[in-house]
Amino acid sequence: MLLPWLLIYGAVIILLTALAANYNFRYISKRSTYFFYLVFAFVISDISRFLAYYLNYDLIFYADRVLYVIGLLCTTWYVLYTFEEEDILLT
C-alpha cells in the first residue's frame, strides 16, 4: 500500500529537480541560484534520510540534518534577500 505513494513522491522529487535546474539555467540570477540550492539540499536530504533509515546507518542522519539546515537557509535567503527585478531572461 505504501509503494504507490513512494513512487509518486519520487516522481515529484525528480520533476521538482528538473524544474529547478531549468529555472537556474534559464534565468541567471541570485534568486534562481538560491532556489536551485534549496531544492537540491532538500532532495539530497530526503535521499540521505531514506538511506540512513533503511540501511540502519546512523552517521548519514547527520548529513541529513546538515543538508536540511542548508536548505532552510537557502529558503530564507531566497524569500528575504532576492527580488524578481534582478531576474534577466537570457533566451
N, C-alpha and C positions, 0 to 999 in steps of 0.2 A: 504493500500500500504506500510505502514511503518512496519507492523508486520513481514513480511519475513526477513527484514533486521535486526530487533531486535533479531529474533531467530538465525540468522546466527552469529550475534555479541555475543550472549550468548553462542553459541556452541564454538566459537573461544576462548572466555574467559575460559570456562571450559577446553578445550583442552590445552591451554597455562598453566593453573594452574596445570593440571596433568603432563605436561611435565616438569615444573619447580620442582615439588615435586619429580618426578622420577630422574631428574638430581641431585637434592640435596641428595637424598638417595643413589644414585649410586656412586657419587664422593663426598667424604667428604673433602672439602677444603674451603678456604675463598671465592674463585671465585664462587663456587656453592651456598654458603650461601648468598652472596650478590645478586646473580641472583634470588634466592628464595624470598628474602626480597623485591626486586624491583617489581617482578611480583605480589606478594600478596599486596603490598602497592598500586599499580595501580589498581588492581582488586577491593579491598575494597574501594578505592577512587571512582571508577566508580559506584559501587553499592550505596555508600552513596550519590553521586550526583543525581542519579535517584530517590532515596528515598526522598531527600530534594526537588527535583523539583515536583514530583507527589504528595507528601503529604503536600506541602507548609509549610515545617518546616525549617526555615532559619538557625537554630542552626547547623543542620547537614552539611551545606555548609562549616562551619569552619573545621569540621573533614575532609571533602573532600580536602580542601586546605592543611591541615597539612599532610595528607597521601600522597598527590601528591608531596609535597616538600620532604618527606621522600623517596619516590620512585625515585625522581630525584637525591637525594644524594646517594642512593644506586647504581643508574646507573653510577654516576660519579666514585664512588669507584670501581665498577665492571670493568669499562673501563680503568681507570688510574692506579689503585694500585694492581691489581691482574694479575697473569701471568699463562699461560697454563702449565708451567712446575711444578707448585705446585699441580696440579690435580693428584690424585692417584686412580687407578681403584681397587675397593675392591672386585669385583665379578670375 
